[in-house]
């Protein structure tokens, strides 16, 4: 009898072990707001309450593959996906770009979805070099901005988006960076972080974009 | 007693869980595919289809089929400058893979030719060895 109990417990525990690795069936929507937030005590209806306010993506200024100035105003009332890469990257970037092309294709006719790829190698990635890269990749210039600019601004922007990026002599190509895609909503709030090298996670990203476009006009 | 029972429970559970994981067996004949996935696919993509006009395709690629005698050296030492594949010019830089042994390069070439390009005549390890002796090292 005791042995039977042991066996049953073992099977239950094994099932639990196996389930840990599986995706949770939790509800994805509404999407949470991510990033830094401030908690403050405010008076509401005569009572002291705690209020949480999230920080929106701060203003920026870069130049894209067509030499156009790109700022936060370019993305006003639009949803956008941001990432960081460099054109001579020999590791994860081609895969990220292959996946970002899927996003471009899926939302080709959706004017309220844009893409913003920052080069973390602004020294070598001039506007001309970005242009040539974009053309060879098949980028639609009105949808996908590949930007370069002041080095420090780009790195501090990466940090702001919670993306790791740094110069690293030992890393292949000279830079170490994360392959994350960031989803930013119409109010410039970060709503999702995805592995840009994973087709499955980019599937999720595309579902979340569609949700944002529909739910938050 | 309780501790022993718990240990037994966990023992059986862990064994059951592991048995379901250790199904990814490694076969030497798959080495070419495994190497392709670790060394090539981040640029040339999962089915060898390449990426736009940035990364040339390796699957159904005339350049691969017509330049079998150059493949070993390209894999080991990389290449740069313009190259035309299936009528499209690519002008990038491919890093070398100097850590790969002769047998690994041979298995990789076998995968490139037989699987990605459906070629019946692949290359022997001796042919690969001879090729590697004659590489122009950059």
HADDOCK unambig.tbl for C-alpha pairs under 7 A between the chains (distance, minus, plus):
assign (segid A and resid 6 and name CA) (segid B and resid 9 and name CA) 5.90 0.50 0.50
assign (segid A and resid 9 and name CA) (segid B and resid 9 and name CA) 6.50 0.50 0.50
assign (segid A and resid 10 and name CA) (segid B and resid 9 and name CA) 4.81 0.50 0.50
assign (segid A and resid 10 and name CA) (segid B and resid 10 and name CA) 6.59 0.50 0.50
assign (segid A and resid 10 and name CA) (segid B and resid 12 and name CA) 5.89 0.50 0.50
assign (segid A and resid 10 and name CA) (segid B and resid 13 and name CA) 4.93 0.50 0.50
assign (segid A and resid 11 and name CA) (segid B and resid 13 and name CA) 6.38 0.50 0.50
assign (segid A and resid 13 and name CA) (segid B and resid 13 and name CA) 5.86 0.50 0.50
assign (segid A and resid 14 and name CA) (segid B and resid 13 and name CA) 4.47 0.50 0.50
assign (segid A and resid 14 and name CA) (segid B and resid 14 and name CA) 6.66 0.50 0.50
assign (segid A and resid 14 and name CA) (segid B and resid 16 and name CA) 6.32 0.50 0.50
assign (segid A and resid 14 and name CA) (segid B and resid 17 and name CA) 5.68 0.50 0.50
assign (segid A and resid 17 and name CA) (segid B and resid 17 and name CA) 6.70 0.50 0.50
assign (segid A and resid 18 and name CA) (segid B and resid 17 and name CA) 6.31 0.50 0.50
assign (segid A and resid 91 and name CA) (segid B and resid 42 and name CA) 6.18 0.50 0.50
assign (segid A and resid 92 and name CA) (segid B and resid 42 and name CA) 6.18 0.50 0.50
assign (segid A and resid 94 and name CA) (segid B and resid 42 and name CA) 6.42 0.50 0.50
assign (segid A and resid 94 and name CA) (segid B and resid 43 and name CA) 5.47 0.50 0.50
assign (segid A and resid 95 and name CA) (segid B and resid 42 and name CA) 5.80 0.50 0.50
assign (segid A and resid 95 and name CA) (segid B and resid 43 and name CA) 6.82 0.50 0.50
assign (segid A and resid 98 and name CA) (segid B and resid 51 and name CA) 6.79 0.50 0.50
assign (segid A and resid 136 and name CA) (segid B and resid 52 and name CA) 5.88 0.50 0.50
assign (segid A and resid 136 and name CA) (segid B and resid 53 and name CA) 4.54 0.50 0.50
assign (segid A and resid 136 and name CA) (segid B and resid 54 and name CA) 5.60 0.50 0.50
assign (segid A and resid 137 and name CA) (segid B and resid 51 and name CA) 6.89 0.50 0.50
assign (segid A and resid 137 and name CA) (segid B and resid 52 and name CA) 4.72 0.50 0.50
assign (segid A and resid 137 and name CA) (segid B and resid 53 and name CA) 5.95 0.50 0.50
assign (segid A and resid 137 and name CA) (segid B and resid 54 and name CA) 6.11 0.50 0.50
assign (segid A and resid 138 and name CA) (segid B and resid 52 and name CA) 6.43 0.50 0.50
